[in-house]
Amino acid sequence: MPNNSSLISKTVLIAEKAGLKDITPLELGNGGNLIVHLAPYPIVARIAAVLSKNNADYAYKVLVRELRAARHLHSKGVPVRLPTDRTDAGPYDIGGTWVTFWQYVPPTELQRPSPSEAVELVNRLSLALKDFSDEIPMLGVWERTCQSAFRLMKHPDQRIQNLLSLLFAIDRQMRLETSLLIPSHGDAHSRNLIPSPEGWVWSDFEDLSLMPAYWDLASYVGNLALFNGIQEPTFQYIWSGINNQADKQAFGFAVTARILMSTLGNLDFALSGSGDLEFAYKQLELAKDFIDQINLIIEGEQRSHNRHGST
């Protein structure tokens, strides 16, 4: 696999062929994608190094869908980071790795969205995806988690084994109820909502998937609540706004699945040498107790509902 400097050099060459001159590439991030600002232009290159390495043909299809999704959401009034309009946004092939070009969002200081603002942003996003015309993979982002789970099956840590048991049970339920799945961003956590001079904008649409109800809300609030407890304000705002027991169970199911996805996925990524192992183990320490708390809340409300329903 090419190293970062080689990928960046090839990306700059693509941009120069498109007419952009005197580029100074500035690396902004290196997670699943290598993110490079093509200064002085307001363009960011997103180099899909990990996705392309795993399956280049599939990566191309994902990135084409991602570009279309961003444009679709923009047409629906959802605030998003858009593909660049300075040149063709791609995807471009740089020696077996795919790259796309997006508008550069300069560093901006904004107060974090309030619970009501965050929920409005997530709900607008999810609603606008309902009529996105491209094919959206069923349980797409979840399938990656299942691959992580299988790689972790022989890990000696009992905490991991306990989470795997929960994940396999949830996986069975998801696959029995595929008719209930809905279009979702797939990975709408708070770090994919980025501050811009125009306000908060959504980014990273690679993981568009048909997922259970409340998936995007669960993605946004999952780690916030995991690290801050069930009294976390946005979690409490969502919970208190759900009025019927069936929807509370659906939200609890989505939050549980999202915590499992994040914890096991990050562990798998980190143990392979590609992620933040300290962060992954912090999630692992908290995940089982947090999921148990969610279940206790749901069971308590169900008992209360049954008592009131029988009087």
Residue pairs with C-beta under 8 A, 6 or more apart in sequence:
1 49
1 53
1 97
2 10
2 94
2 95
2 97
4 27
4 30
4 34
4 49
6 95
7 34
7 47
7 49
7 94
7 97
7 99
8 25
8 27
8 34
8 36
8 45
8 47
10 94
10 95
11 25
11 36
11 38
11 45
11 47
11 92
11 94
11 99
12 23
12 25
12 38
14 92
14 94
14 99
15 23
15 38
15 41
15 43
15 45
15 87
15 101
16 23
18 87
18 88
19 87
20 38
20 41
20 43
20 86
20 87
22 40
23 38
23 39
23 41
24 38
24 39
24 40
25 36
25 37
25 38
25 39
25 45
26 36
26 37
26 39
27 34
27 35
27 36
28 35
28 36
28 37
28 44
29 35
32 48
32 50
32 51
32 206
33 46
33 47
33 48
33 49
33 50
33 51
34 45
34 46
34 47
34 49
35 44
35 45
35 46
35 47
36 44
36 45
36 47
37 43
37 44
37 45
37 104
38 44
38 45
38 101
38 104
41 86
41 104
42 84
42 86
42 103
42 104
43 84
43 86
43 87
43 101
43 102
43 103
43 104
44 84
44 101
44 102
44 103
44 104
44 105
45 99
45 100
45 101
45 102
46 99
46 100
46 101
46 102
47 94
47 97
47 98
47 99
48 59
48 62
48 63
48 91
48 97
48 98
48 99
48 100
48 206
49 97
50 274
51 58
51 59
51 62
51 63
51 98
51 206
52 59
52 96
52 97
52 98
53 97
56 96
56 97
56 98
59 98
60 91
60 93
60 98
62 206
63 90
63 91
63 98
63 100
63 206
64 91
65 134
65 136
65 205
65 208
66 100
66 204
66 205
66 206
66 208
67 83
67 89
67 90
67 91
67 100
68 132
68 134
69 129
69 132
69 134
69 205
69 208
70 80
70 81
70 82
70 83
70 205
71 82
71 83
72 128
72 132
72 133
73 80
73 125
73 128
73 129
73 132
73 202
73 205
74 80
74 82
76 128
77 124
77 128
78 124
78 125
78 128
78 202
79 121
79 196
79 198
79 199
79 200
79 201
79 202
80 201
80 202
80 203
80 205
81 102
81 103
81 105
81 194
81 196
81 201
81 202
81 203
82 102
82 103
83 89
83 100
83 101
83 102
83 103
84 101
84 102
84 103
85 103
86 101
87 101
88 101
89 100
89 101
89 102
90 98
90 99
90 100
90 101
91 98
91 99
91 100
92 98
92 99
92 100
105 194
105 195
105 196
105 201
105 203
106 196
106 197
108 195
108 196
108 197
109 195
110 195
110 199
110 200
112 190
113 121
113 193
113 200
115 233
115 234
115 236
115 237
115 238
116 237
117 200
118 190
118 193
118 220
118 221
118 234
119 217
119 234
119 237
119 238
119 241
121 193
121 200
121 202
122 188
122 216
122 217
122 220
123 217
125 185
125 188
125 202
125 216
126 182
126 183
126 184
126 185
126 188
126 216
126 217
129 136
129 183
129 184
129 185
129 208
130 182
130 183
132 183
132 208
136 183
136 208
136 209
136 210
137 143
137 208
137 209
137 210
138 178
138 181
138 209
138 210
139 174
139 175
139 178
139 181
139 209
139 210
139 211
140 186
140 207
140 208
140 209
140 210
141 186
141 187
141 207
141 209
141 211
141 261
142 171
142 174
142 209
142 211
142 257
142 261
144 265
145 167
145 260
145 261
145 264
145 265
146 167
146 171
148 264
148 265
148 267
148 268
148 269
149 164
149 167
149 168
149 264
149 268
151 268
152 160
152 164
152 264
152 267
152 268
152 271
153 164
155 161
155 271
157 284
159 284
159 285
159 287
159 288
160 264
160 267
160 284
162 288
163 260
163 263
163 264
163 284
163 287
163 288
164 264
166 256
166 260
166 291
167 257
167 260
167 264
170 253
170 256
170 257
170 260
173 253
174 181
174 212
174 257
177 212
178 210
180 212
180 213
181 210
181 211
181 212
182 210
182 211
182 212
182 213
182 215
183 208
183 210
184 208
184 209
184 210
184 211
184 215
184 216
184 219
185 192
185 202
185 205
185 207
185 208
185 216
185 219
186 206
186 207
186 208
186 209
186 211
186 215
186 219
187 204
187 206
187 207
187 219
188 202
188 216
188 219
188 220
189 219
189 220
189 222
189 223
189 262
190 220
190 223
190 224
192 202
192 203
192 204
193 200
193 201
193 202
193 203
193 220
194 200
194 201
194 202
194 203
209 215
211 254
212 250
212 253
212 254
212 257
213 247
213 250
213 251
213 254
214 247
214 250
214 251
214 253
214 254
214 255
215 254
215 257
215 258
217 238
217 251
217 254
218 251
218 254
218 255
218 257
218 258
219 258
220 234
221 232
221 234
221 235
221 238
221 255
222 255
222 258
222 259
222 262
223 259
223 262
223 283
224 232
224 234
224 235
225 232
225 234
225 235
225 255
225 290
226 259
226 262
226 283
226 286
226 287
226 290
227 282
227 286
229 290
230 236
230 290
230 293
230 294
230 297
238 251
239 248
239 251
239 297
242 248
242 251
245 301
245 302
245 305
248 298
248 301
249 298
249 302
252 294
252 295
252 297
252 298
255 294
256 291
256 294
256 295
259 283
259 287
259 290
259 291
260 287
260 291
262 283
263 280
263 283
263 284
263 287
266 275
266 276
266 279
266 280
266 283
267 280
267 281
267 283
267 284
269 275
269 280
270 276
270 277
270 279
270 280
271 277
271 280
